[in-house]
């Protein structure tokens, strides 16, 4: 588990976009091509964050990230913006 002191970027919390599980009812891919993906929705949950993307070569995605640490969850939510390209997002400092 990551601690607040170890986390410096959104990618430290969420990992590379190609590793994000796709909980979409439409499909799930073992290898996702997330090129072109932009964040289309973000929702804070009690113990995590839900992120939807559109525009990915693999199609739309929906991912639930469990982030137990409320400080890390809040910091991640501050940088997640609609329309932000996912590969740029994971490089952002939190």
C-alpha positions as MATLAB code, in Angstrom:
seq = 'XXXXXXXXXXXXXXXXXXXXXXXXXXXXXXXXXXXXXXXXXXXXXXXXXXXXXXXXXXXXXXXXXXXXXXXXXXXXXXXXXXXXXXXXXXXXXX';
ca = [
       0.000    0.000    0.000;
       1.268    3.444   -0.917;
       1.708    5.997    1.827;
       1.189    9.717    1.305;
       4.943   10.331    1.575;
       5.713    7.820   -1.227;
       3.213    9.241   -3.708;
       4.412   12.018   -5.991;
       2.388   11.563   -9.195;
      -1.074   10.368  -10.113;
       0.624    7.425  -11.819;
       2.071    6.358   -8.460;
      -1.529    5.890   -7.321;
      -3.300    4.647  -10.458;
      -0.484    3.036  -12.424;
      -0.075    3.232  -16.218;
      -3.386    3.594  -18.111;
      -2.816    0.317  -19.988;
      -2.982   -1.533  -16.652;
      -6.271    0.007  -15.515;
      -8.956   -2.661  -15.201;
     -12.010   -2.025  -17.348;
     -15.197   -2.592  -15.363;
     -17.340   -1.534  -18.313;
     -20.308   -3.724  -19.062;
     -19.405   -3.553  -22.731;
     -16.015   -5.272  -22.763;
     -12.779   -5.967  -21.038;
      -9.431   -6.370  -22.711;
      -6.344   -8.122  -21.477;
      -4.195   -5.513  -23.252;
      -5.686   -2.099  -23.676;
      -4.519    0.510  -26.158;
      -5.270    3.688  -24.250;
      -3.776    5.986  -26.883;
      -6.143    8.876  -27.463;
      -8.059    8.269  -24.226;
      -9.349   11.274  -22.332;
     -11.056   11.412  -18.968;
     -14.805   11.702  -19.503;
     -16.045   11.329  -15.921;
     -14.594   11.251  -12.408;
     -16.486   10.380   -9.251;
     -15.228   10.197   -5.670;
     -16.374    7.120   -3.810;
     -16.199    6.296   -0.119;
     -12.953    4.367   -0.506;
     -11.786    5.300   -3.983;
     -12.272    7.015   -7.304;
     -14.228    5.993  -10.399;
     -12.767    7.127  -13.739;
     -14.375    6.804  -17.172;
     -12.549    7.429  -20.428;
     -13.560    7.985  -24.031;
     -11.570    8.090  -27.239;
      -9.189    5.241  -26.478;
      -8.216    2.983  -29.362;
      -9.655    0.100  -27.272;
     -12.977    1.892  -26.718;
     -14.581    3.487  -23.652;
     -13.463    2.336  -20.219;
     -14.719    2.536  -16.641;
     -12.359    1.855  -13.755;
     -12.828    1.824   -9.998;
      -9.666    2.514   -8.041;
      -9.636    1.649   -4.342;
      -7.653    4.342   -2.521;
      -8.021    3.832    1.214;
      -5.865    6.789    2.246;
      -8.179    9.851    2.283;
      -5.258   12.268    1.757;
      -4.044   10.464   -1.364;
      -7.631   10.142   -2.639;
      -8.205   13.884   -2.193;
      -4.907   14.782   -3.868;
      -5.722   12.521   -6.823;
      -9.191   14.049   -7.196;
      -7.679   17.551   -7.362;
      -5.734   16.776  -10.551;
      -8.260   14.603  -12.392;
     -10.009   16.860  -14.911;
     -12.519   16.105  -17.627;
     -10.934   16.157  -21.075;
      -7.440   15.480  -19.748;
      -5.498   12.921  -21.777;
      -4.831    9.900  -19.538;
      -1.109    9.581  -20.297;
      -0.661   13.251  -19.354;
      -2.802   12.810  -16.255;
      -0.673   10.054  -14.734;
       2.399   12.313  -14.968;
       0.817   15.088  -12.893;
       2.177   15.803   -9.432;
      -0.274   15.303   -6.615;
];
